[in-house]
Amino acid sequence: MKRRNLLIGAAVVGGGLVVGYRAWTNSFAAHAAALVARPGESLIGGWVKIAADDTVTVYVPHIDMGQGTHTALAMMLAEELDADWSKVRTEQAPPDKAFANRFLAKGWIMQGLRVPSFLDGAVDTTFAEAARFLNLQLTGGSTAVRITGQVGMRIVGAAARQVLLEAAASRWGVTPRELSVAAGVITHVRTGRSLRYGEIAASAAGLDLPASPPLKQRKDYTLIGTSVPRLDIPAKVTGTQKYGIDVRLPDMRYAAVMSAPVHGGKLVDVDPAPALAVKGVEHVVPLEAAVAVIARGYWQASRGLAALQPRFTDGGNDTFTSARLDAQFQRALDGSEGTVRLKTGDPAQALKDVARDKLVTAAYRVPFLHHAAMEPVNATAQVKDGKLTVWAGDQAPLPARREIVRLSGLAADDVTFVPTPLGGSFGRRGGANGATGFYFAQVIALAKKIAPLPVQMIWSREEDFAQGTYRPQVATRLQAALGADGKPLAWSQAYIDGVPSRVESFHIPYAIAHQSFRAVDSRHHVRLGSWRSVNHTQHGFWTESFIDELAHAAGRDPFQYRRDLLPAGSRARVVLETAAAKANWGSPLPPGVGRGIALVESYGSIVAEVIEATLGSDGTPVVHRVVAAVDCGDVCHPDTATQQVEGAIVMGLSAAIA
Amino acid sequence: MITLKVNGAEHQVDVDPQTPLLWVLREALELTGVKYGCGVAACGACTVHVDGAPVRSCSLPVSAAAGAAIVTIEGLSASAGMPAGALHPVQQAWVAVQVPQCGYCQSGMIMATAALLKRTPKPTDAEIDAAITNLCRCGTYPRVRRAIRTLAETA
């Protein structure tokens, strides 16, 4: 069993995706193949399928919500596989245990196996994430290319290539060393005989996968690092991409729903008569905290819902306002409650010692933000013959499936979850979190009500906004003491905590001797969730606004001031300097145009931006130019990385003016 | 019964005449390329052509579209006389510039652009801003503009 253990280990660090689970048990492999492979197709290792016509299908355990990772991950696998890229397709991995990585992660943890050398230095920071994200089949935290790709897809591709070569060698009675491969064709160099992957895949599928197949050197890449057209885009320009809201089933009914407008509220009562009077309406369904109307069409359902006058409890929060919440926060920040998250040196003393004119203070507030994905929350469900099927987009299909099983009260084997692409999400739809996934409970209840008919529940845009899981409204107070040279000696910050996250976002990149950070957990009834970049969204704004205040107080240039506080040669300093250089920092600007710079690290990527803007006569800022310098590590697909930065700039600006 | 001419084919639909065209297209005709985004004609995800004009179908009663030539994203290419399976020039530009991210708003973006360019083959930036007011949360706006400029240059 030693070899099998090794296989599992390699899988974890090394992409256990395939390799690992195949090593786990043969019945698992058969189970996975039964899920996805049709006659004439061979599932190799579990994550790559090769058909007789040479089509290579890569199963991707991340959800496409626009970020382009399906293409990037397929590229990483195809690179090591030496596949013909024109034959490569991707499919969403089924939310099934066979396609989870938890066995691999577990195997690695339990056995403490050595990390492959190509991961040296990277694994310390990524291991915890690998264990946590790969096993959950979760899309978030910028893990796809960084972890699934580097430690998963590449090794899977290399391992599959090796067994394909072994199978070909065996057929010809030669050694694999005598073979070469390019674009999915294996050639016996001496005799010129050749075999396409599709011809040999069935033989290769039965072979044991190697634990640590050799990986390519960066200089040998032909696919990684190129911007091939994204595989998902043709369907997205022809309207044929099917999102959750596009699921169509025979006799499907549509439901509109209204939850208690004050979060935490429950339904008291509702008179169904006005809705039932609307033509096409079939049911009014009271739920614990909502009322739903089921009709033959969504328009009729929403007309029916609009006719109702449900009464909800409000927990005494009906007059709660953002101003009241801020007052609560300010009281909390005034005191000493909370937790000291980090303390270096003696910032209190440094602040006391400094002259009054060298003391800088600031207070910042940020509002609730909604994800506002273009596809409103929706889910489709059907209960038939005691079995439940749910179709929905979700960033975390396996936890979503678990949650659906729990909510339905059915046995796991009687529940099928079909994950669909998401029309945006940005953290909104992740079933791992019960608070975000309560719409699953709604749709399950509705499907039970009209079983065996299927029902598609769509939240109206208004409902989607009202029932958000918002980036929290939070506030902070900052104090700093400047030295004689204008540099900060001390930085002391108290802030209201954001959402639970595995990454602490308060850290500042600047070399300041005395630092303290106090976090206060100040509760309220409004539902919160992860928003793009999670807590970095507020902390990046606070840190960078305050360092600007310090530069201003010191009479220094904001770029130079930051630069001087960053260690020479550090990634952060290189990124900052690159942004400044590309933006011609310091060059003359037209009258009325301002220029600013900021630097934020988030989930291992460091970004600096220079923005040139004017303030319009009506007070609306007009952005003329944004220059971004980004160190996000190895870039697999430069154009999709660029797309992400372009889109993030737009989304960041929307938050800045909120 | 209401008679609808959609993508060159006639359909009889039995619906409340006040039903927005959007829901008839998506549900009765299963043309799901046209998207629901806001329901109040603000986001443009539901844009289709009605007698050549870009219309936000979520706010147009189906009765108002009866008899008119309706084109959805599914029929855009054919409506411009392209052979079956070929992409409309706007769709081609969208692929060339790699515009979409999540893609949900893109049907509407493309329909709005096709209508704009038919009227105004070489739009100025101001004309683009005035005509393409569709919303995109992924932030594809810079690429939408770049794709339109590419089309304008070759017009």
Chai-1 contact restraints between the chains, C-beta under 6 A:
chainA,res_idxA,chainB,res_idxB,connection_type,confidence,min_distance_angstrom,max_distance_angstrom,comment,restraint_id
A,M65,B,C102,contact,1.0,0.0,6.0,A-B,restraint_1
A,G66,B,Q101,contact,1.0,0.0,6.0,A-B,restraint_2
A,G66,B,C102,contact,1.0,0.0,6.0,A-B,restraint_3
A,G66,B,C138,contact,1.0,0.0,6.0,A-B,restraint_4
A,R230,B,Q98,contact,1.0,0.0,6.0,A-B,restraint_5
A,I233,B,V95,contact,1.0,0.0,6.0,A-B,restraint_6
A,I233,B,P100,contact,1.0,0.0,6.0,A-B,restraint_7
A,K236,B,P100,contact,1.0,0.0,6.0,A-B,restraint_8
A,K236,B,G103,contact,1.0,0.0,6.0,A-B,restraint_9
A,K236,B,Q106,contact,1.0,0.0,6.0,A-B,restraint_10
A,V237,B,Q91,contact,1.0,0.0,6.0,A-B,restraint_11
A,V237,B,W94,contact,1.0,0.0,6.0,A-B,restraint_12
A,G239,B,G33,contact,1.0,0.0,6.0,A-B,restraint_13
A,G239,B,I73,contact,1.0,0.0,6.0,A-B,restraint_14
A,G239,B,E74,contact,1.0,0.0,6.0,A-B,restraint_15
A,G239,B,S107,contact,1.0,0.0,6.0,A-B,restraint_16
A,Q241,B,G103,contact,1.0,0.0,6.0,A-B,restraint_17
A,D246,B,T32,contact,1.0,0.0,6.0,A-B,restraint_18
A,R248,B,E30,contact,1.0,0.0,6.0,A-B,restraint_19
A,G297,B,W23,contact,1.0,0.0,6.0,A-B,restraint_20
A,G297,B,E27,contact,1.0,0.0,6.0,A-B,restraint_21
A,Y298,B,W23,contact,1.0,0.0,6.0,A-B,restraint_22
A,W299,B,T19,contact,1.0,0.0,6.0,A-B,restraint_23
A,W299,B,W23,contact,1.0,0.0,6.0,A-B,restraint_24
A,A372,B,R137,contact,1.0,0.0,6.0,A-B,restraint_25
A,A373,B,R137,contact,1.0,0.0,6.0,A-B,restraint_26
A,M374,B,G37,contact,1.0,0.0,6.0,A-B,restraint_27
A,M374,B,Y104,contact,1.0,0.0,6.0,A-B,restraint_28
A,M374,B,C105,contact,1.0,0.0,6.0,A-B,restraint_29
A,M374,B,R137,contact,1.0,0.0,6.0,A-B,restraint_30
A,E375,B,Y104,contact,1.0,0.0,6.0,A-B,restraint_31
A,G423,B,C102,contact,1.0,0.0,6.0,A-B,restraint_32
A,G423,B,Y104,contact,1.0,0.0,6.0,A-B,restraint_33
A,G424,B,C102,contact,1.0,0.0,6.0,A-B,restraint_34
A,G424,B,R137,contact,1.0,0.0,6.0,A-B,restraint_35
A,R461,B,C38,contact,1.0,0.0,6.0,A-B,restraint_36
A,R461,B,G39,contact,1.0,0.0,6.0,A-B,restraint_37
A,D639,B,Q98,contact,1.0,0.0,6.0,A-B,restraint_38
A,E646,B,P142,contact,1.0,0.0,6.0,A-B,restraint_39
A,G647,B,Q101,contact,1.0,0.0,6.0,A-B,restraint_40
A,G647,B,C138,contact,1.0,0.0,6.0,A-B,restraint_41
A,G647,B,G139,contact,1.0,0.0,6.0,A-B,restraint_42
A,V650,B,G139,contact,1.0,0.0,6.0,A-B,restraint_43
A,M651,B,G139,contact,1.0,0.0,6.0,A-B,restraint_44
